[in-house]
Amino acid sequence: MTDSSDPLAEKHERNREQRRAEIERWVTYIQENPPDVWGPQLNSLIESQLEAARESGVSAEQRERVEQAGREWAEEERET
């Protein structure tokens, strides 16, 4: 439960709910379609993300900060 007087907490909660809804949509999609339909779509998405990461010119230090933030976020998600 978030503090309703905290707009940032409300935004984070909305974002979390949107992520969960998108994950549920994806799960439904892959359950209703064979892997030869969604597999190439997923591969294309992943390849484009990897290409963008390669082209971003992000330093090793920045990459580590992002990875750490991801680990912290994942830990917070497990606790909720």
C-alpha positions in Angstrom: 0.0 0.0 0.0 1.3 3.4 -0.9 0.9 6.7 0.9 -1.8 8.5 -1.1 -0.3 11.9 -0.3 3.0 10.9 -2.1 2.6 11.5 -5.9 5.9 9.7 -6.6 4.8 6.6 -4.7 1.5 6.7 -6.6 3.4 6.9 -9.9 5.6 4.0 -8.9 2.6 1.9 -8.0 0.9 2.7 -11.3 4.0 1.8 -13.2 4.3 -1.5 -11.2 0.6 -2.3 -12.0 1.2 -1.5 -15.7 4.2 -3.8 -15.8 2.2 -6.6 -14.2 -0.6 -6.1 -16.7 1.8 -6.2 -19.6 3.4 -9.4 -18.3 0.0 -11.0 -17.9 -0.9 -9.9 -21.5 2.3 -11.5 -22.8 1.7 -14.7 -20.9 -1.8 -15.0 -22.4 -0.4 -14.3 -25.8 2.3 -17.0 -25.6 -0.2 -19.5 -24.2 -2.6 -18.8 -27.1 0.0 -18.8 -29.9 2.6 -21.3 -30.9 6.3 -20.5 -30.4 6.9 -20.2 -34.1 4.6 -17.1 -34.0 5.8 -15.3 -30.9 9.4 -16.6 -30.9 10.6 -14.5 -33.8 8.8 -11.5 -32.3 10.6 -12.0 -29.0 14.0 -12.6 -30.8 13.5 -9.3 -32.7 12.8 -7.4 -29.5 15.8 -8.8 -27.8 18.1 -8.2 -30.7 17.0 -4.6 -31.0 17.6 -4.1 -27.3 21.0 -5.6 -27.5 21.8 -3.4 -30.5 20.7 -0.3 -28.7 22.8 -1.2 -25.7 25.9 -1.7 -27.9 25.3 1.6 -29.6 24.6 3.6 -26.4 28.3 4.1 -25.5 27.4 3.5 -21.8 30.5 3.3 -19.6 31.2 0.2 -17.5 30.5 2.3 -14.3 27.1 3.4 -15.6 26.3 -0.2 -16.6 27.1 -1.4 -13.1 24.9 1.4 -11.6 22.0 0.3 -13.8 22.6 -3.4 -12.9 22.7 -2.5 -9.2 19.5 -0.5 -9.6 17.9 -3.5 -11.3 18.9 -5.9 -8.5 17.5 -3.5 -5.9 14.3 -3.2 -7.8 14.0 -6.9 -8.1 14.6 -7.3 -4.4 11.8 -4.7 -3.6 9.5 -6.5 -6.0 10.1 -9.8 -4.1 9.3 -8.1 -0.8 5.9 -6.8 -2.0 
